[in-house]
């Protein structure tokens, strides 16, 4: 999914499937180790959209598992 944020005259497009910062910046959230995803949820103050995406990754992991981590 792509979101467009508008603040005054400034417009920014964000791919919500991509981690926007940190050790895995620029990688698909689905490719990030679930331990890091859980760490982010527990320890960081995240934007709402990112928190939702990371929570979705945890749910996917619980329901379907991941081939690593």
N, C-alpha and C positions, 0 to 999 in steps of 0.2 A: 504494500500500500504506500502511496505517496501522500504526504500532507503538505499544504501550503500555509505558511504562517505569514500574516501581514501585520506589520507594526508601522503605522504612519505610511510613509512612502516606501518603506523597506519591505521586500517580499522575499521569502526564503522557502525553497522546496526541500522537503526532507523525505528520504526513503525510510519508512519506519521498519523495514526489514534489516537495516544496517545499523550496527553498533556505532553511536556517534562519538565515543571517547574511550580512553583507557587502553589497556593492554591489547584489546581486540578491536580497536577502532578501525572502521571500514570493512569489517567482516560481517557476514550474514549472522543474525542472532541465532538462527538454527544451527550454525556451525561452531558456536561458542560452547566450551565445556559447561555442563549444567552446574558444576560447583561454583564457577565464576558468576553465572547468572544468579544463583541463589545468594552469593556473597553480595552482589550489587543490590538485590532487593532488600537484604537485611541491613546493610551498612550505609547506603547512599540515599540522599534526598533527590529522587528522580522526578523528571517531568511526568505528568500523568500518562501521556501516550507511550513513553518508554516503559513505565511501570507495567502498563497493560501488556505490551509486547513481551516483556520478560516473564510476566506471570503466565502468559500463554505458552511460552517455551517450557516452563516448568510443568504445566498441565500436559503438554504433548509428551514430555519425558515420562511422566507418571503413567500415561495411558499407552504409549507406544514404545518407550525406551529409546535409547540412543546407542549407536554402535561404539561409543567411546566414553571415557570419563569414569 
